[in-house]
């Protein structure tokens, strides 16, 4: 009998850990969404627009923030000051190849990027991009929920934990999922409002 109790306690601890891990994994999905949303233009200059751009620096893909200082002297301009002047042309090419639709100009020491106002058509396209990225995040959260539900059903079949306990944990997983879906929706609405703001 003590062996069964030990197995039950072990199974219970494993279930509790899995539910906690599900929350951590969902948090990571939300963080990834927020990082992606920061790279979408809103008509205002922000270093986060370009800091994650990959630049071919002597044959190695390197994030722009590792190669240069990025500042915003005003709301419509970005200034990139490379640490190595030899990287200016590579940085300029990376910006031109990106999907941002920005035209950099350099004076041999600095790269300046004027951030044009978004027209209505471009705003609607960006809203669609935001919607797609948010939907990807919702799918990721739901996949995590599905994995946890499958795991809980497997533990239930093994018979070490009561059906009531499993149902309670399934409700907990659903509650966590609903919270993260709501946070994804909130992030999406905030970014869409930012884009549509004239």
C-alpha positions in Angstrom: 0.0 0.0 0.0 2.8 2.6 0.8 4.2 1.9 -2.7 0.8 2.9 -4.3 0.6 6.0 -2.1 4.2 7.0 -3.2 3.2 6.5 -6.9 0.1 8.6 -6.4 2.1 11.4 -4.7 4.7 11.3 -7.4 2.0 11.5 -10.1 0.3 14.4 -8.3 3.6 16.3 -8.1 4.3 15.6 -11.8 0.8 16.9 -12.7 1.3 20.1 -10.7 4.7 20.7 -12.3 3.2 20.2 -15.8 0.4 22.7 -15.2 3.0 25.2 -13.9 5.2 24.5 -16.9 2.3 25.1 -19.3 1.9 28.6 -17.9 5.7 29.2 -18.4 5.5 28.0 -22.0 2.4 30.1 -22.7 4.3 33.2 -21.2 7.1 32.5 -23.7 4.7 32.4 -26.6 3.3 35.8 -25.5 6.8 37.3 -25.1 7.6 36.1 -28.7 4.5 37.8 -29.9 5.3 41.1 -28.2 8.8 41.0 -29.7 7.4 40.5 -33.2 4.8 43.2 -32.7 7.6 45.7 -31.8 9.1 45.3 -35.2 6.0 46.4 -37.0 6.0 50.1 -38.1 3.4 52.4 -36.6 4.4 55.7 -38.3 6.6 56.7 -35.3 10.4 56.1 -35.2 11.4 53.5 -32.7 14.7 51.6 -32.4 12.8 48.3 -32.0 11.8 48.6 -35.7 15.4 47.8 -36.8 17.3 46.5 -33.8 16.6 42.8 -34.6 17.4 43.1 -38.4 20.0 40.5 -39.4 23.0 42.1 -41.1 25.5 40.1 -43.1 28.6 41.2 -41.3 31.7 39.6 -42.8 29.7 36.5 -43.7 28.0 36.1 -40.3 24.3 37.0 -39.7 24.4 39.5 -36.8 21.6 41.5 -35.3 21.8 45.3 -36.0 21.8 46.2 -32.3 25.2 44.4 -31.9 26.7 46.4 -34.8 25.5 49.9 -34.1 23.9 52.4 -31.8 20.3 53.2 -32.7 18.7 56.5 -31.6 15.6 58.5 -32.4 16.4 62.3 -32.5 12.7 62.9 -33.3 9.4 61.1 -33.9 10.1 60.7 -37.6 13.7 59.7 -37.9 16.1 57.0 -36.8 19.8 57.4 -36.7 22.1 54.4 -36.8 25.8 54.9 -35.9 27.8 51.8 -36.7 30.6 50.8 -34.3 32.6 49.8 -37.4 32.3 52.1 -40.4 33.1 49.2 -42.7 29.7 47.8 -41.9 27.7 50.8 -43.2 27.0 49.3 -46.6 26.0 45.9 -45.1 23.6 47.7 -42.7 22.1 49.8 -45.5 21.5 46.7 -47.6 19.9 44.8 -44.7 17.5 47.7 -44.2 16.6 47.9 -47.9 16.0 44.1 -48.0 13.8 44.1 -45.0 10.0 44.2 -45.3 9.9 47.6 -43.5 9.7 49.7 -46.7 12.3 52.1 -45.4 15.0 54.0 -47.5 18.2 54.6 -45.5 20.7 57.3 -46.5 24.3 57.5 -45.2 26.8 60.2 -45.0 29.8 57.9 -44.5 29.5 57.9 -40.7 25.8 57.6 -39.9 22.8 56.1 -41.5 19.6 58.2 -41.3 16.2 56.7 -41.9 13.2 59.0 -42.4 10.0 57.2 -41.1 7.3 58.3 -43.5 3.7 58.6 -42.4 1.7 55.5 -43.2 -1.1 55.7 -45.8 -4.5 54.1 -45.2 -3.7 51.1 -47.4 -0.4 50.4 -45.7 -2.1 50.7 -42.3 -4.7 48.1 -43.3 -1.9 45.7 -44.5 0.0 46.1 -41.2 -3.2 45.4 -39.3 -3.5 42.1 -41.2 0.1 41.3 -40.4 -0.6 42.0 -36.7 -3.8 39.8 -36.9 -1.8 36.9 -38.4 1.0 37.1 -35.8 -1.6 37.2 -33.0 -3.4 34.2 -34.5 -0.1 32.3 -34.6 0.4 33.1 -30.9 -3.1 31.9 -30.1 -2.4 28.7 -32.0 0.8 28.2 -30.0 -1.0 28.7 -26.7 -3.8 26.2 -27.8 -1.1 23.6 -28.8 0.4 23.9 -25.3 -3.0 23.3 -23.8 -3.6 20.3 -26.1 -0.3 18.8 -25.0 -1.1 19.2 -21.3 -4.7 17.8 -21.8 -3.2 14.8 -23.6 -0.7 14.3 -20.8 -3.4 14.6 -18.1 -5.6 12.0 -19.9 -2.6 9.6 -20.1 -2.0 10.0 -16.3 -5.7 9.4 -15.7 -5.5 6.1 -17.7 -2.5 5.0 -15.6 -4.8 5.2 -12.6 -2.5 6.9 -10.1 -4.6 10.0 -9.8 -8.4 10.3 -9.3 -10.7 11.4 -12.0 -11.8 14.4 -9.9 -8.2 15.6 -9.5 -7.6 15.3 -13.3 -10.8 17.3 -14.0 -9.6 20.0 -11.6 -6.3 20.2 -13.3 -7.9 20.2 -16.7 -10.0 23.2 -15.5 -6.8 24.9 -14.3 -5.1 24.4 -17.7 -8.2 25.8 -19.4 -8.2 28.8 -17.1 -4.5 29.5 -17.8 -5.2 29.1 -21.5 -8.1 31.6 -21.4 -5.9 34.1 -19.5 -3.1 33.9 -22.1 -5.6 34.1 -25.1 -7.0 37.3 -23.5 -3.5 38.7 -23.1 -2.8 37.9 -26.8 -6.1 39.6 -27.8 -5.1 42.7 -25.7 -1.7 42.9 -27.3 -3.3 42.7 -30.7 -5.8 45.4 -30.1 -3.2 47.7 -28.6 -0.9 47.3 -31.7 -3.8 47.7 -34.1 -4.9 50.9 -32.4 -1.3 52.2 -32.6 -1.1 51.5 -36.3 -4.5 53.0 -37.1 -3.8 56.1 -35.0 -3.3 59.0 -37.5 
